[in-house]
Amino acid sequence: LAYRLMGEAEEARDLAQEALLRVWQMLPSFRGEARFTTWLYRLVVNLGLNRLASLRRNRTSPMPDEPPPAAQTDLSADPQHLEDERERREYIWRQVDALPEKYRLVITLYYQQERSYVEIAHILQLPVNTVKTHLARARQMLASRLAGLGEDLNDL
């Protein structure tokens, strides 16, 4: 999640470290009204959004286009096929990274982190219907970006 928010490995590590420190400091305030993982995701998202805003204010050059880590694959399959699949997934996730932040977060939480609508709504502090709308719009945006290349969203 930290990597998807930040887009750079070093920034993601910094965010993860800051989140761990905050968890340690704030653990006594955890009331148990939500699952711990939901509380943790909300903390990481809040810290990440604050960090991104700060970086945007202080950064003069755009963030480099670093591809996401390669997806785990079956090593017994054809090596060329595996490489092609890895490249397709990387391309699709680069397209996800190019989405507006609110859509990128929902796509990442739903597909990569496998969170439910309710969990995403709680993490992002949005109504469930808004989460569904953001997800539908993100899918539409991705579908239009990928349509010309013969790709589809089943590879997320």
Phi, psi and omega in degrees: 000317180299319180294318180296323179290315189270327179083351179230140183299315182295316178296322179296319178297317178298316179297316180298319179294316178297320179297318178297319177298316180295320178300314180301317181288323188262356182306321178298337180272356178292118186266350179077015179288335177234169176296151180301318182297324178295316177299316180296315179299317179299318179298313180296317179298313179300312179298318180297316179296320176297318180295318178297318178299318178295317179296320179297323179291325187262346186267135178259336179248153180292159179292140179294153180273087180264126181291152177291161179301149181296143178288149177289137182226169178284114184288348180278351181281172179302127182302321179294319178297317179299317180295317178299316179296318179299315180296321178297314180297317178300317179298313180299316180290332173295323176294322175298316181298335180277351179290157172303150187308315184296327178281320179300317180297315182294316178299315181297313180295322183284309186273313185278318182267354176055045178268151178280168176303316182296316179296317179297317179301318180292316181298314184269359181055053179232156172295150181302318180296328176293320176300314179298319179295314178300318180295317179297317179293321178297318178298318179297315180298316179294317181300318180291325178291324186269342186302318182291347183252005180073016179266163174218171186282355179293347182270002179291000000 
